[in-house]
Amino acid sequence: MHQTIHKNLIGGEWVEGPSAAENINPSDLSDVVGLYARGDACQTEQAIEAAQAARPVWAVWTAEHRADALDRIGTELLARAEELGDLLSREEGKTRPEGIGEVIRAGRIFKFFAGESLRLNGELIPPIRQGVEVEVSREPEGVVGIITPWNFPIAIPAWKIAPALAYGNTVVFKPADLVPGSAWALAEIIHRAGQLPAGAFNLVMGPGSQVGHSLVNARQVRAVSFTGSADTGARIGLSCMQRGAKVQLEMGGKNPLVILDDAHLDTAVSVAIQGSFYSTGQRCTGSSRLIVQSGIYPRFIAAMKERMAALRIDDARQPGTDIGPVASSAQFEQDLMYIHLAYEEGGQIAAGGEVLQRATRGFYLSPALITETDNTMRINREEVFGPVASVIRVRDYDEALHVANDTAFGLSSGICTTSLRHATDFKRRSAAGMVMVNVPTAGVDYHAPFGGRKGSSHGAREQGSYAREFYTAVKTCYTAAG
Ligand code: NAD
């Protein structure tokens, strides 16, 4: 049967790639979501040329015009949240309500940055030399390369593309190979509803080794914003630094959630279930290490098992599903490998970790809770990126804080407690970019800065007004009367 190919967007034209690939639904492997172009190095270079050529045209758009364009994009995303959320759920496997929520978030991000484009102000610094005026202003970086992962197929692209455009940059966007559907829909809306000049925004779908690699190494790409795994991020960071390009890396996590004896049990269990297993645990901010004080430990484990037994794991788009399938066969294999490894290391599979059969063939896995682990085990050192949480039992708050911080990552951390003293101390001493008290480690707001420390992040923060640090270049001008 002939299928329409969703094409790449280069210089304002939709163009076929040298090849195309099927986008498969992880809830039903017989369901093909669509056929999507796969670009290569040559197409990426064409997109970069187009973005470079569009710079002067885009630069003369006033802040108000840019704000209006972003606002129109946001309005359409919000109006089509149900339809696009369904597409997202179908191609990635998070539940339909989660998919819709993600599209709404993308729409809100465009609306937020519509306003931000009008708020980009500079500074006048008091002179210290008689008659010499000092001004500080911000300019666009130029052509920005945007490379995104598969787990938030529309929100992560939105939180990079919206500020890039708001502050006057032109963009070449390369989405993850696994989920081109949401990215293509977003690109189509940006192009049509945004009515941007040709080349200001370009989409090149295709493999990281070709499209991503070309973007990272192209002389004309002045800044690269990447979200994905630590290994890929490290390589990209090195390449960008070697050629003097600005780079922003958002990578993995091994996020701790501390549960103290004085925690409210129901809150702690809800926060842990949400943070560890929703979106099938495929969130960089997911709680993968549950650090539980010994007094509450037996009650917490028993309550977790009870809540986990009631979770419905099924087709992501079916009403009532709590947890959809794992997104891909590679991730599925990785999850099973780590569950097995944890068992071999001495952990006990207290609940879940089983491959499930459903009405359709898909990557169904029951969320796994692994007890009897310590913080030296690989299950507690390496990112799994699936519905797998391990439990570390600790004596007291001091040990909990030490274990929480004893990791190569530092994205998000959380604590469940009713003690103001411990909550305050944890917020101060947690070595993470984002700290949560009695709310899940995953789940952040689009108007606040997002990012981590240590191996989780490199470069300026994303989101909120902090996004301007990455997407603008600061210029300091000294003027004396001639
Ligand atoms: P990945 O590193 O495999 O891929 C990310 C992107 O990089 C994809 O678009 C991929 O095609 C591209 N890529 C691959 N090789 C490349 C190369 N050599 N040059 C340029 N680009 C290349 O990551 P993934 O599997 O898509 O995503 C999962 C990872 O993302 C997890 O580690 C997760 O923690 C991380 N993540 C982090 C955040 C955060 O904000 N910290 C958010 C979401 C996901």
Residues whose N, C-alpha, C, O or C-beta is under 5 A from the ligand:
A	BS01	NAD	I147 T148 P149 W150 K174 P175 A176 D177 G206 P207 G208 S209 G212 H213 T227 G228 S229 A230 T232 E250 M251 G252 G253 C284 S456
